[in-house]
């Protein structure tokens, strides 16, 4: 048996091997229940997780990955990740970092780099950090050394003097897109480390947009050009 049950597109907090709730609580409508037909009908593909086949898959994953183990999903993603990286300065425990990680997963970024504090709020990632490679760098200097060794130009995203509107800017196929903190934006050290600074054209009265929204816009633009 190879056909997978269809699912809806709601976005719950991820659970593995989530059996139907007991008592009077209604069964969840997101995801899928146990594989139809019972154990005798389970697929033999080793990518499938027996616990998920037995109890259902309530995770926030696309249909093609239903019932797959997490390791199998990561391995498949690794075969086709895009060659751009995402980096985020983390000096103030910005709540947007989790959302940026989630967008990086959605746009299939190679790796997310946390620059500064190692700890970051994972709530906004909706557990997508389990499927997304995340690395840490102590400071901008360490991050810049890594990027130089990897031959990846750093493209800073901020609306500072001298920045180039994204529709006119070059976004190399292999690069690191560097985002700053909500409010203060990129540090002077980060701007100095970049080979180019790009801004998103805005048309209203606000000086800047939400950091996670800006990251999604730039990642989408990279994918529009290269994916």
VOPAGU-2260 file (C-alpha; in pm, 1 decimal, decimal comma):
REM VOPAGU-2260
SITE   aa  ch    i         X         Y         Z
SITE  UNK   A    0       0,0       0,0       0,0
SITE  UNK   A    1     155,6     334,5    -100,9
SITE  UNK   A    2    -120,7     594,2    -106,2
SITE  UNK   A    3    -117,2     830,0     192,9
SITE  UNK   A    4    -436,2     971,3     345,7
SITE  UNK   A    5    -502,4    1335,3     266,9
SITE  UNK   A    6    -463,1    1597,5     537,7
SITE  UNK   A    7    -574,4    1948,5     612,6
SITE  UNK   A    8    -334,9    2241,4     636,3
SITE  UNK   A    9    -376,4    2354,5     994,2
SITE  UNK   A   10     -62,5    2422,1    1194,5
SITE  UNK   A   11     -57,2    2257,0    1537,8
SITE  UNK   A   12     233,6    2234,9    1775,3
SITE  UNK   A   13     418,6    1926,9    1662,9
SITE  UNK   A   14     361,9    1596,4    1836,3
SITE  UNK   A   15     505,3    1254,7    1763,0
SITE  UNK   A   16     302,7     938,5    1808,8
SITE  UNK   A   17       2,8    1138,7    1928,6
SITE  UNK   A   18    -277,3     900,0    2020,3
SITE  UNK   A   19    -637,8    1017,3    2021,1
SITE  UNK   A   20    -721,8    1217,0    2338,1
SITE  UNK   A   21    -903,1    1036,5    2614,7
SITE  UNK   A   22   -1222,1    1140,2    2790,4
SITE  UNK   A   23   -1468,0    1383,8    2644,5
SITE  UNK   A   24   -1218,5    1581,3    2438,2
SITE  UNK   A   25   -1284,4    1557,3    2063,2
SITE  UNK   A   26   -1022,4    1391,3    1849,2
SITE  UNK   A   27    -795,3    1644,5    1672,5
SITE  UNK   A   28    -887,8    1729,5    1315,6
SITE  UNK   A   29    -538,6    1828,8    1202,4
SITE  UNK   A   30    -294,3    1581,5    1054,4
SITE  UNK   A   31    -384,2    1216,8    1004,7
SITE  UNK   A   32    -478,6     928,3    1228,8
SITE  UNK   A   33    -325,8     578,4    1234,0
SITE  UNK   A   34    -244,3     426,1     895,7
SITE  UNK   A   35    -567,6     276,4     755,6
SITE  UNK   A   36    -596,4     -99,8     771,0
SITE  UNK   A   37    -371,2    -154,3    1067,6
SITE  UNK   A   38     -19,5    -290,8    1094,3
SITE  UNK   A   39     -65,2    -547,0     819,6
SITE  UNK   A   40    -110,4    -260,9     571,7
SITE  UNK   A   41     190,9     -54,2     680,0
SITE  UNK   A   42     434,6      42,4     402,3
SITE  UNK   A   43     772,9    -130,2     409,7
SITE  UNK   A   44     967,0     187,6     327,0
SITE  UNK   A   45    1219,4     240,9     611,6
SITE  UNK   A   46    1151,6     615,4     606,8
SITE  UNK   A   47     818,5     555,7     778,6
SITE  UNK   A   48     806,2     575,1    1158,8
SITE  UNK   A   49     622,9     277,2    1318,8
SITE  UNK   A   50     501,1     491,8    1609,2
SITE  UNK   A   51     345,4     744,4    1372,1
SITE  UNK   A   52     191,8     469,7    1160,6
SITE  UNK   A   53      36,4     322,3    1472,4
SITE  UNK   A   54     -88,2     638,6    1640,8
SITE  UNK   A   55    -119,2     900,9    1367,6
SITE  UNK   A   56      84,0    1200,7    1257,6
SITE  UNK   A   57     -22,2    1538,8    1397,9
SITE  UNK   A   58     293,3    1724,3    1301,2
SITE  UNK   A   59     311,3    2044,8    1098,1
SITE  UNK   A   60     464,0    1883,6     788,3
SITE  UNK   A   61     353,5    1875,0     426,8
SITE  UNK   A   62     163,5    1570,9     304,1
SITE  UNK   A   63     458,6    1402,1     132,5
SITE  UNK   A   64     628,7    1364,9     471,8
SITE  UNK   A   65     331,8    1223,3     663,5
SITE  UNK   A   66     441,3     927,9     880,0
SITE  UNK   A   67     809,6     978,1     790,3
SITE  UNK   A   68    1057,3     983,9    1078,6
SITE  UNK   A   69    1220,3    1316,4    1153,6
SITE  UNK   A   70    1563,1    1183,7    1050,6
SITE  UNK   A   71    1421,5    1068,7     718,1
SITE  UNK   A   72    1269,1    1409,9     651,0
SITE  UNK   A   73    1594,5    1590,8     732,1
SITE  UNK   A   74    1790,7    1352,5     510,9
SITE  UNK   A   75    1557,4    1415,6     218,3
SITE  UNK   A   76    1569,2    1792,9     268,0
SITE  UNK   A   77    1949,1    1774,5     271,4
SITE  UNK   A   78    1947,3    1640,3     -84,1
SITE  UNK   A   79    1790,4    1958,9    -220,5
SITE  UNK   A   80    1858,1    2250,7      14,7
SITE  UNK   A   81    1914,0    2585,4    -154,3
SITE  UNK   A   82    2265,4    2732,6    -143,5
SITE  UNK   A   83    2173,4    3044,1      54,7
SITE  UNK   A   84    2220,0    3072,9     430,6
SITE  UNK   A   85    2041,0    3294,8     680,3
SITE  UNK   A   86    2211,2    3469,4     972,4
SITE  UNK   A   87    2052,9    3659,9    1260,2
SITE  UNK   A   88    2219,6    3880,2    1517,9
SITE  UNK   A   89    2102,4    3777,7    1864,0
SITE  UNK   A   90    2188,8    4036,4    2128,3
SITE  UNK   A   91    1845,9    4097,1    2282,1
SITE  UNK   A   92    1674,3    3755,4    2266,9
SITE  UNK   A   93    1464,8    3884,8    1977,4
SITE  UNK   A   94    1131,2    3702,1    1965,6
SITE  UNK   A   95    1145,1    3713,2    1584,0
SITE  UNK   A   96    1428,1    3461,7    1558,8
SITE  UNK   A   97    1196,7    3161,7    1583,7
SITE  UNK   A   98     977,3    3297,4    1305,4
SITE  UNK   A   99    1282,5    3356,4    1086,6
SITE  UNK   A  100    1395,0    2997,1    1142,8
SITE  UNK   A  101    1047,7    2880,5    1042,1
SITE  UNK   A  102    1064,5    3086,3     720,3
SITE  UNK   A  103    1414,9    2954,5     650,8
SITE  UNK   A  104    1273,0    2603,2     666,9
SITE  UNK   A  105     982,3    2698,7     440,6
SITE  UNK   A  106    1218,9    2845,2     179,7
SITE  UNK   A  107    1466,4    2555,4     224,5
SITE  UNK   A  108    1767,5    2757,6     334,4
SITE  UNK   A  109    2087,8    2562,0     379,9
SITE  UNK   A  110    2158,4    2669,0     739,6
SITE  UNK   A  111    2051,8    2931,9     991,1
SITE  UNK   A  112    2332,0    3102,9    1182,4
SITE  UNK   A  113    2271,4    3259,7    1524,2
SITE  UNK   A  114    2528,7    3534,0    1587,7
SITE  UNK   A  115    2578,0    3645,0    1947,4
SITE  UNK   A  116    2386,9    3482,1    2231,9
SITE  UNK   A  117    2353,5    3108,2    2192,9
SITE  UNK   A  118    2007,1    3086,8    2346,5
SITE  UNK   A  119    1709,1    3203,7    2143,7
SITE  UNK   A  120    1333,2    3176,1    2179,9
SITE  UNK   A  121    1222,6    2870,8    1983,4
SITE  UNK   A  122     849,3    2916,6    2026,0
SITE  UNK   A  123     802,3    3100,2    1696,5
SITE  UNK   A  124     987,2    2824,8    1508,7
SITE  UNK   A  125     694,1    2585,5    1565,4
SITE  UNK   A  126     953,5    2304,4    1596,3
SITE  UNK   A  127    1081,6    2361,7    1241,2
SITE  UNK   A  128    1427,6    2397,1    1398,2
SITE  UNK   A  129    1423,6    2015,6    1423,3
SITE  UNK   A  130    1435,1    2002,3    1044,0
SITE  UNK   A  131    1657,4    2305,5     985,3
SITE  UNK   A  132    2033,5    2312,4    1039,3
SITE  UNK   A  133    2117,9    2581,4    1295,6
SITE  UNK   A  134    2471,0    2691,0    1387,4
SITE  UNK   A  135    2603,8    2938,8    1642,6
SITE  UNK   A  136    2881,8    3200,3    1619,1
SITE  UNK   A  137    3004,8    3387,2    1925,3
SITE  UNK   A  138    3018,5    3727,2    1756,6
SITE  UNK   A  139    3020,2    3902,0    1420,5
SITE  UNK   A  140    3395,8    3854,6    1381,5
SITE  UNK   A  141    3365,2    3476,1    1421,9
SITE  UNK   A  142    3070,6    3468,0    1183,1
SITE  UNK   A  143    3260,2    3675,5     925,4
SITE  UNK   A  144    3558,1    3439,1     945,7
SITE  UNK   A  145    3329,5    3142,5     883,9
SITE  UNK   A  146    3165,5    3311,7     584,0
SITE  UNK   A  147    3503,9    3403,1     436,8
SITE  UNK   A  148    3631,7    3046,7     477,4
SITE  UNK   A  149    3315,8    2917,5     308,4
SITE  UNK   A  150    3352,3    3173,3      25,0
SITE  UNK   A  151    3003,7    3305,0      97,1
SITE  UNK   A  152    2943,2    3679,8      58,3
SITE  UNK   A  153    2747,7    3838,9     342,2
SITE  UNK   A  154    2444,7    4034,1     223,0
SITE  UNK   A  155    2318,6    4255,2     504,8
SITE  UNK   A  156    1950,9    4348,5     511,0
SITE  UNK   A  157    1879,7    4691,0     664,1
SITE  UNK   A  158    1755,2    5033,2     558,8
SITE  UNK   A  159    2069,7    5226,4     643,0
SITE  UNK   A  160    2234,6    5501,0     434,3
SITE  UNK   A  161    2387,0    5352,2     121,7
SITE  UNK   A  162    2166,3    5042,5     111,8
SITE  UNK   A  163    2041,5    4928,1    -228,8
SITE  UNK   A  164    1670,4    4853,7    -292,0
SITE  UNK   A  165    1624,9    4479,3    -325,8
SITE  UNK   A  166    1473,7    4507,7    -675,8
SITE  UNK   A  167    1799,2    4667,6    -792,6
SITE  UNK   A  168    2034,4    4463,4    -574,6
SITE  UNK   A  169    2235,1    4156,2    -657,7
SITE  UNK   A  170    2146,7    3850,0    -451,7
SITE  UNK   A  171    2417,4    3592,9    -530,1
SITE  UNK   A  172    2312,9    3232,0    -564,3
SITE  UNK   A  173    2555,8    3137,1    -288,4
SITE  UNK   A  174    2540,3    3388,5      -6,1
SITE  UNK   A  175    2446,3    3456,2     355,3
SITE  UNK   A  176    2149,2    3683,6     416,2
SITE  UNK   A  177    2218,0    3867,3     743,3
SITE  UNK   A  178    1932,9    4016,7     947,7
SITE  UNK   A  179    1944,2    4234,7    1256,8
SITE  UNK   A  180    1741,5    4277,3    1572,8
SITE  UNK   A  181    1389,5    4410,8    1581,7
SITE  UNK   A  182    1420,7    4785,1    1644,4
SITE  UNK   A  183    1793,5    4863,7    1630,1
SITE  UNK   A  184    1857,9    4660,2    1317,4
SITE  UNK   A  185    2209,1    4545,7    1233,7
SITE  UNK   A  186    2506,2    4641,2    1445,8
SITE  UNK   A  187    2776,1    4859,1    1287,2
SITE  UNK   A  188    3010,0    4558,6    1299,8
SITE  UNK   A  189    2765,7    4351,1    1097,3
SITE  UNK   A  190    2721,7    4621,3     834,6
SITE  UNK   A  191    3100,0    4654,7     804,3
SITE  UNK   A  192    3136,7    4278,3     755,8
SITE  UNK   A  193    2891,0    4271,8     465,6
SITE  UNK   A  194    2986,2    4294,9      99,5
SITE  UNK   A  195    2652,2    4463,8      24,6
SITE  UNK   A  196    2360,9    4613,8     216,6
SITE  UNK   A  197    2010,1    4566,8      79,1
SITE  UNK   A  198    1682,9    4728,4     183,6
SITE  UNK   A  199    1317,7    4651,4     115,4
SITE  UNK   A  200    1133,4    4936,5     -52,3
SITE  UNK   A  201     847,7    5062,7     165,5
SITE  UNK   A  202     562,0    5291,0      77,8
SITE  UNK   A  203     397,1    5385,7     407,5
SITE  UNK   A  204     487,7    5600,5     707,3
SITE  UNK   A  205     669,9    5347,7     924,9
SITE  UNK   A  206    1047,8    5355,0     925,8
SITE  UNK   A  207    1090,5    4978,6     927,4
SITE  UNK   A  208     899,8    4653,5     907,7
SITE  UNK   A  209     896,4    4353,0    1137,8
SITE  UNK   A  210    1225,3    4162,7    1124,9
SITE  UNK   A  211    1067,0    3825,4    1054,0
SITE  UNK   A  212     849,6    3975,6     779,1
SITE  UNK   A  213    1156,3    4135,4     619,9
SITE  UNK   A  214    1340,9    3803,9     631,2
SITE  UNK   A  215    1052,6    3625,8     458,6
SITE  UNK   A  216    1040,4    3890,3     184,0
SITE  UNK   A  217    1412,2    3859,2     109,9
SITE  UNK   A  218    1412,1    3479,0     118,2
SITE  UNK   A  219    1116,5    3474,6    -119,3
SITE  UNK   A  220    1298,6    3713,7    -352,7
SITE  UNK   A  221    1606,0    3489,5    -350,3
SITE  UNK   A  222    1385,8    3190,3    -437,2
SITE  UNK   A  223    1207,5    3386,1    -709,8
SITE  UNK   A  224    1542,7    3447,4    -877,9
SITE  UNK   A  225    1721,1    3120,2    -818,2
SITE  UNK   A  226    1490,2    2834,9    -712,4
